[in-house]
Amino acid sequence: MTACAIEDKTAGVPRAAATTQPAPEPAEPDGPAEPVKPRAAGASDEGADPLRAAAADLGADPVTAQTPDQGAGPRDVGVPDAAAVGPGSPVASEAAQGGSGEPGKAAAPVPPLPSVPPVPPVPPAPPMPAAPPVRTASPEPPLRTASAAPTVEAACSLAPSRLVPPALTIAADHSYAARLTAAGTADEPAWFPERWTLDGPEPYAVPLPLGQPEEAEADVLPLSDGRVLIRRRVAADRHTFSLLYPTGPETGEIPLGALDCTDLALLPPSPDGMSVFALLPGERSTGVWLVAGGAFGPEHVADVPGRCSGGVWLDREGRLLALDRQMPGGGPLKAVVVDLERGGEVTPLLQIAPESNDRLLMADADSGLLLVRSDAPGHDRLGWGVLGSCLPVRFPECLRAADETLTPFAVQPGQMLMPESCAVALRIDGAAGSWVGLWRPAGRRLHQVAAPGGWLAGTGFWTREGVLHLPYSQEAAPCAVALLEAPADEPHRVVTNGTDASAAAPVFGVCKPVPLGQAPLTGRTAPG
């Protein structure tokens, strides 16, 4: 079977790789933006990170191709017409247009599985060198005070207070992780930041306490150099940002600035390892701000028309950001791509059905595998597609559970041009608690395994060799990682391998992909 191949003519942007279905699995069938204006300007650049390097320009011509439909599998709901998964390329869903798939089957209850035995206590961590503050032109710059921090005003809706912080946030290169851990009593916990080191021979944790405990609604995010960004809400409409690092027995802190708004959400760690972005939703547009990694504190990067949420990185440079957007006035939620190096140019990414809500959950830059959630089949379903491919988005029946909620949290990297072979880890939440699901698109089977006791649910990462790392914390092992290998899938009988002679001429679908990471991208929406 053939698929669209897009030739990359530039440097610095990963190729929207052409995908070819392997032999074991045949193919199955903006209104004006509201700018967010900074209230104060001319802030000092002391104690800030250097400017991010600009990515290379984009330029390539889209190439169309035709792909025959060679028969959908019996348990995958697909789209009959071949369509591209990429910006400007609608993907029609058979289920959304009246097609019928196999009725869903309720997942069998998971039997109690043995828990992972306790791991011996980790030896004390070696002393960590103090992370120096970011250097500027002056040899010994003083720390910036909160009064000198730049601020910005935005029309935002009030977000509810959070009682429990996220379990763990892992850096993009999996070298460090950070979380807020509880101290004190169970009724009145006191939260303080903690950094985990994951790239050494044994994981270990370094506490980063300050003079007073943190609030549960604070966010911590690790950088690749070992520092930890913390976002605090100091008032109903004010957020401050600082970098924390261990310095001997104490914790050093570098204030970065503040933003004035009621609602703010940090994006996942940037692939470059040193930048942190945040979303500031407004009435008619959403601001994208660089809150760490700039030269002058928080910097406005782009305004995206509509109200945006989510956030998935599509490349290794931290340039292409996918967001779930709803336009002003309502309407369906659609995933779009924002080019941060082009002033926030917006490109459509998912269009499974005109009125369906299509969200992007995860993406792998090496293989182009996309994991989506859409109600195009009639209700919310997990599906997968390939970036820049002519093949449709498919919704496997094995990922359809009646009484459980499935959420992907890790994709195996390094599988170049082989998205079907990527192992995917999913968090399964049910009446019995939370456990782990392992799945490959080519295998079409969901393996369910017990999570280690004390698993920080929904966190983990894959190695290129297919080993899943699951962080957990127990009384005997407060900082530990369990290793789990991806199980082998049984081979499936194929209908055709795409090389046999055929008496009838195949029917080709219309393929008009506009791959991400290529330019010119048609259908862009200018920022503002």
C-alpha positions in Angstrom: 0.0 0.0 0.0 1.2 3.5 -0.7 0.9 6.6 1.3 1.6 10.2 0.9 5.3 11.2 1.2 6.1 14.8 1.8 9.7 15.8 0.9 11.3 18.1 3.5 13.3 20.8 1.8 14.4 22.7 4.8 16.6 22.2 7.9 15.6 22.4 11.5 12.0 21.0 11.1 11.4 17.3 11.4 10.0 15.5 8.3 6.3 14.8 8.1 7.2 11.2 7.4 5.4 9.2 4.8 3.9 6.1 6.4 3.5 2.7 4.9 1.2 0.2 6.5 3.2 -3.0 7.4 2.4 -6.3 6.0 0.7 -7.6 9.2 -1.9 -4.9 9.1 -3.6 -3.6 5.9 -5.1 -0.1 5.8 -8.6 0.4 7.0 -11.1 1.4 5.5 -10.8 32.5 12.2 -12.2 35.6 13.4 -10.0 38.5 14.6 -7.9 37.7 17.7 -8.0 39.7 20.9 -4.5 40.8 21.6 -3.2 40.6 25.1 -1.3 43.8 25.9 1.5 44.0 28.5 0.8 46.4 31.3 4.4 47.2 32.1 7.5 47.3 29.9 11.2 47.7 30.3 11.8 45.0 32.9 15.3 44.1 33.8 16.9 41.1 32.2 18.9 40.1 35.3 18.6 36.4 36.3 16.8 35.3 33.1 17.5 32.7 30.6 19.1 33.5 27.2 16.9 34.0 24.1 15.8 30.9 22.4 17.4 30.2 19.1 15.2 30.8 16.1 14.3 27.8 14.1 14.9 27.5 10.3 12.4 28.8 7.9 9.9 26.4 6.3 9.3 25.7 2.7 8.1 22.7 0.8 5.4 21.7 -1.7 2.7 19.3 -0.7 2.6 16.1 -2.7 -0.6 14.2 -3.2 -0.9 10.5 -3.6 -3.6 7.9 -3.9 -4.1 5.0 -1.6 -6.4 2.0 -2.3 -8.6 0.8 0.5 -7.6 -2.8 1.1 -10.2 -3.8 3.6 -10.7 -2.8 7.2 -10.1 -5.2 10.0 -13.2 -6.6 11.7 -12.5 -4.8 15.0 -11.3 -1.4 13.9 -13.8 1.4 13.1 -12.1 3.3 10.2 -12.9 5.8 7.6 -13.7 4.4 4.1 -12.2 7.2 2.1 -8.5 7.7 2.4 -7.8 11.2 3.8 -4.8 13.0 5.3 -4.2 13.6 8.9 -2.6 17.0 8.8 -3.4 20.7 8.7 -6.0 21.7 6.1 -6.9 18.0 5.4 -10.4 16.9 6.6 -10.7 13.3 7.7 -14.2 11.8 7.1 -15.4 9.3 9.6 -17.6 6.4 8.5 -19.2 6.3 11.9 -20.0 10.0 11.8 -21.7 9.7 8.4 -24.0 6.8 9.2 -21.5 4.0 8.8 -21.7 1.1 11.2 -18.9 -0.7 12.9 -18.9 -3.8 15.1 -20.9 -3.2 18.3 -18.7 -2.4 21.3 -17.9 -5.1 23.7 -17.6 -4.3 27.4 -14.2 -5.0 28.7 -14.0 -7.9 31.1 -13.2 -7.0 34.7 -9.6 -7.0 35.5 -8.7 -9.7 38.0 -6.6 -8.7 41.0 -3.0 -8.7 39.9 0.0 -9.2 42.2 1.7 -5.9 43.1 5.3 -5.3 42.6 7.3 -6.3 45.6 8.8 -3.4 47.6 12.1 -2.1 46.4 14.9 -1.8 49.0 15.5 1.7 50.2 17.5 3.8 47.8 20.9 4.8 49.2 21.3 8.5 50.1 21.9 10.6 47.0 25.3 12.1 46.4 25.5 15.8 47.1 24.3 17.7 44.1 26.3 20.8 42.8 24.4 24.0 43.2 22.8 25.1 40.0 24.1 28.6 39.3 21.8 31.4 38.3 21.5 32.2 34.6 24.3 34.5 33.7 23.7 37.8 31.9 26.1 40.6 30.9 27.0 41.5 34.4 29.2 39.0 36.3 27.2 39.0 39.5 23.6 40.1 38.8 21.3 40.6 41.7 18.1 38.6 41.9 15.1 40.2 40.5 12.5 41.2 43.0 8.8 40.6 42.6 8.1 44.3 42.4 10.2 44.5 39.2 8.5 41.6 37.5 6.6 42.4 34.3 2.9 41.9 34.4 0.2 41.4 31.8 -3.6 41.8 31.9 -5.9 39.2 30.3 -9.6 38.6 30.4 -9.9 35.2 32.0 -12.4 33.1 33.7 -11.9 32.2 37.3 -10.4 28.7 37.8 -11.4 26.6 40.8 -8.8 25.8 43.4 -7.1 22.5 43.2 -6.9 20.4 46.3 -4.3 17.8 45.1 -1.4 18.7 42.8 -0.4 16.6 39.8 1.3 13.3 40.6 4.6 14.0 38.7 5.9 16.0 35.8 8.7 14.5 33.7 11.1 16.5 31.7 11.1 16.2 27.9 14.4 14.2 27.9 13.4 12.1 30.9 16.4 13.2 32.9 14.5 14.9 35.7 11.0 14.9 37.2 9.3 17.2 39.8 6.3 17.1 42.0 4.8 18.6 45.1 5.0 16.1 48.0 3.0 16.3 51.2 4.3 16.8 54.7 2.5 17.3 58.0 -0.8 15.6 58.7 -3.2 14.0 56.4 -5.9 16.5 57.3 -3.7 19.6 56.8 -0.9 18.6 54.4 2.0 21.0 53.8 3.3 20.8 50.2 6.9 21.4 49.2 8.7 20.8 45.8 10.8 17.7 45.2 13.0 16.9 42.3 13.7 13.4 41.0 16.8 12.4 39.1 16.0 9.7 36.6 19.0 9.4 34.3 21.5 8.0 36.8 22.1 4.4 37.8 19.5 4.7 40.6 16.7 7.3 40.9 16.9 9.6 43.9 14.9 12.6 45.1 16.2 16.0 46.3 13.7 18.1 48.4 13.5 21.8 47.5 11.8 23.4 50.5 11.6 27.1 51.1 10.7 29.2 54.1 7.0 28.3 53.9 5.0 25.5 52.4 3.4 25.8 48.9 -0.3 25.7 48.0 -1.7 22.6 46.4 -2.6 24.5 43.2 1.0 25.4 42.5 2.7 23.8 39.5 6.2 22.5 39.3 8.0 21.7 36.0 11.6 20.3 35.7 14.1 21.7 33.2 16.9 19.6 31.6 19.6 21.4 33.6 18.1 20.3 36.9 16.3 23.5 37.9 12.6 23.4 38.6 10.1 26.0 37.6 7.4 26.8 40.1 4.2 28.7 39.4 2.4 30.2 42.4 -1.0 32.0 42.6 -0.3 34.9 45.0 -3.7 36.5 44.5 -6.9 35.8 42.7 -5.6 37.3 39.5 -1.8 37.1 39.8 0.7 34.3 39.1 4.4 34.4 39.8 7.2 32.3 38.4 10.5 31.2 39.9 13.3 28.8 39.3 14.4 26.5 42.2 17.6 24.6 42.5 19.5 22.9 45.4 22.3 24.8 46.9 23.9 22.8 49.7 21.4 22.2 52.5 19.1 25.0 51.3 17.2 25.9 48.2 18.1 28.7 45.8 15.4 30.7 44.1 15.5 32.9 41.0 12.3 35.0 40.5 11.3 35.3 36.8 8.3 37.6 36.9 4.5 37.6 37.1 1.4 37.5 35.0 -1.9 39.1 35.9 -4.9 36.9 35.1 -7.3 34.6 36.9 -6.8 31.6 34.7 -3.4 30.2 33.5 -2.3 26.8 32.5 1.3 25.6 32.0 2.0 23.6 28.8 3.9 20.3 28.9 7.7 20.5 29.0 9.1 22.0 25.8 11.3 19.6 23.7 14.2 22.0 24.0 14.4 21.3 27.7 14.9 25.0 28.8 11.7 26.8 27.8 8.3 26.8 29.6 5.1 28.1 28.0 1.7 29.0 29.4 -1.8 29.5 28.0 -3.8 32.6 29.1 -7.4 32.2 27.7 -9.3 35.3 27.0 -12.8 36.2 25.8 -12.0 35.9 22.1 -8.4 34.6 22.0 -5.8 32.7 23.9 -2.4 34.1 24.6 0.7 31.9 24.5 3.4 33.2 26.8 7.0 32.2 27.3 7.4 32.2 31.1 10.9 30.7 31.4 13.7 30.7 28.8 13.3 34.3 27.6 15.5 37.3 28.1 13.2 39.7 29.9 10.9 37.6 32.1 7.5 36.4 30.7 7.3 37.2 27.0 4.2 37.2 24.8 4.7 34.8 21.9 1.3 34.5 20.1 -2.4 35.1 20.2 -4.6 32.3 18.9 -8.2 33.1 18.0 -10.7 31.2 20.2 -10.4 29.5 23.6 -7.6 26.9 23.7 -6.7 24.1 26.0 -4.6 21.0 26.0 -1.1 21.3 24.4 1.0 18.7 22.5 4.4 19.3 20.9 4.8 18.0 17.4 8.5 18.5 16.8 11.9 18.2 18.6 12.6 22.0 18.4 9.6 23.3 20.4 8.2 25.2 17.4 5.0 23.4 16.4 2.4 23.3 19.2 -1.0 21.5 18.8 -3.9 23.0 20.8 -7.6 22.1 21.2 -9.5 25.2 20.2 -13.1 26.3 20.4 -14.0 29.4 18.4 -15.9 32.3 20.1 -19.6 31.8 20.2 -19.3 28.0 20.7 -19.1 25.2 18.2 -17.1 22.0 18.1 -13.6 21.6 19.6 -10.9 21.1 17.0 -7.2 20.5 17.2 -5.1 23.1 15.5 -1.4 23.7 15.1 0.3 27.0 16.2 3.7 27.9 14.6 5.5 29.8 17.4 8.3 30.9 15.0 5.9 32.5 12.6 4.1 34.7 15.1 1.4 32.2 15.9 0.1 31.1 12.5 -2.7 28.7 12.9 -3.3 25.6 10.8 -6.1 23.0 11.1 -5.0 19.6 12.2 -8.0 17.3 12.9 -11.4 17.5 11.0 -12.9 14.0 11.4 -16.5 15.2 11.0 -17.9 18.8 10.7 -19.6 18.8 14.1 -17.4 16.3 16.0 -15.1 17.3 18.9 -11.6 16.2 17.8 -8.8 16.5 20.4 -5.2 15.5 20.2 -3.9 13.7 23.2 -0.4 12.7 22.3 2.1 12.7 19.4 5.4 11.2 18.7 7.8 13.3 16.6 9.9 10.3 15.4 7.1 8.1 13.9 4.3 10.7 13.5 1.9 8.6 15.5 -1.1 10.6 16.8 -3.4 9.6 19.6 -6.8 11.4 19.4 -10.1 11.4 21.2 -13.2 12.1 19.1 -17.0 11.7 19.3 -17.2 11.3 15.6 -18.1 7.6 16.0 -21.2 8.6 18.1 -19.5 9.0 21.5 -16.0 9.7 22.8 -13.5 7.1 21.5 -9.8 6.7 21.4 -8.3 6.6 17.9 -5.0 6.8 16.2 -3.6 8.3 13.0 -0.3 9.3 11.3 0.9 12.8 10.8 1.0 13.6 7.1 -0.5 10.3 6.1 -3.3 9.6 3.6 -4.7 6.9 5.9 -7.8 7.6 8.0 -8.1 7.9 11.7 -9.1 4.5 13.2 -10.8 3.7 16.4 -9.8 0.2 17.6 -12.4 -1.8 19.5 -9.8 -3.0 21.9 -9.5 0.6 23.2 -13.3 0.8 23.8 -14.2 0.0 27.5 -17.6 0.4 29.0 -16.8 0.8 32.6 -13.2 2.1 32.5 -11.5 5.3 31.3 -8.4 4.9 29.1 -5.9 7.8 28.9 -2.6 7.4 27.0 0.5 8.8 28.8 3.6 7.5 27.0 4.6 6.5 23.5 7.7 4.6 22.5 10.2 6.9 20.7 12.7 6.1 18.0 10.4 4.1 15.7 11.2 6.0 12.5 8.6 5.5 9.8 7.0 2.7 11.8 4.0 4.2 13.7 2.2 0.9 13.9 5.0 -0.6 15.9 5.1 2.1 18.6 4.2 0.8 22.1 1.7 3.0 23.9 1.1 3.0 27.6 -2.3 3.9 28.9 -3.7 4.6 32.3 -6.9 2.6 33.0 -9.2 3.9 35.7 -12.0 1.7 36.9 -13.8 0.6 40.0 -10.8 -1.4 41.2 -8.4 1.6 41.0 -5.8 2.5 38.4 -3.7 0.1 36.4 -1.6 0.0 33.2 -2.6 -0.9 29.6 -0.1 -1.7 26.9 -1.0 -1.5 23.2 0.4 -1.3 19.7 -1.6 -0.2 16.7 -0.3 -3.2 14.8 -1.1 -5.6 17.6 -4.8 -4.6 18.0 -4.8 -6.0 21.5 -4.8 -4.2 24.9 -2.6 -5.9 27.5 -3.6 -5.1 31.1 -1.1 -5.3 33.8 -0.9 -4.4 37.5 0.8 -1.1 38.4 3.5 -1.1 41.1 2.2 -0.2 44.6 2.4 3.6 45.1 2.5 4.3 41.3 2.2 8.0 40.6 -0.7 7.2 38.3 -0.6 8.5 34.8 3.2 9.0 34.7 6.0 7.2 33.0 8.0 7.0 29.8 9.3 4.5 27.3 12.9 3.9 26.1 13.7 3.3 22.5 14.2 -0.4 23.3 10.6 -0.7 24.5 11.0 -0.7 28.3 8.4 1.3 30.2 9.6 3.2 33.3 6.9 3.7 35.9 7.8 6.0 38.8 6.3 5.1 42.2 6.7 6.0 45.9 6.3 3.7 48.8 7.2 4.0 52.5 10.2 1.7 52.0 11.1 3.3 48.6 10.1 6.9 48.5 11.7 7.4 45.1 11.7 4.4 42.8 11.0 3.3 39.2 9.6 0.0 38.1 10.6 -1.4 34.7 8.1 -3.1 32.4 8.8 -4.6 29.0 6.2 -4.4 26.2 4.6 -7.8 25.6 4.8 -9.4 22.2 1.7 -9.3 20.1 0.4 -12.4 18.2 0.7 -12.1 14.4 -2.5 -11.5 12.5 -3.6 -12.9 9.1 -3.5 -10.3 6.4 -5.9 -10.1 3.6 -3.3 -8.9 1.1 0.2 -7.7 1.2 -0.3 -5.1 -1.5 2.0 -6.9 -4.0 -0.4 -9.6 -5.5 -2.0 -9.1 -8.9 -5.6 -7.9 -8.8 -8.1 -8.5 -11.5 -10.1 -5.4 -10.7 -8.7 -1.9 -10.7 -8.4 -0.5 -7.2 -10.5 2.4 -6.1 -8.3 5.3 -5.0 -9.4 7.9 -2.5 -8.7 11.6 -2.9 -5.6 12.6 -0.8 -4.9 16.2 -0.2 -2.5 16.3 2.7 -0.8 19.5 3.9 1.7 18.1 6.4 2.9 19.9 9.5 6.4 21.2 9.5 6.1 22.2 5.8 5.5 25.5 4.1 3.7 27.1 2.5 0.8 25.9 4.6 -2.5 26.8 3.0 -5.4 27.8 5.0 -3.3 29.6 7.7 -4.9 32.2 9.9 -2.9 35.3 10.5 -2.4 36.1 14.2 -4.4 38.9 15.7 
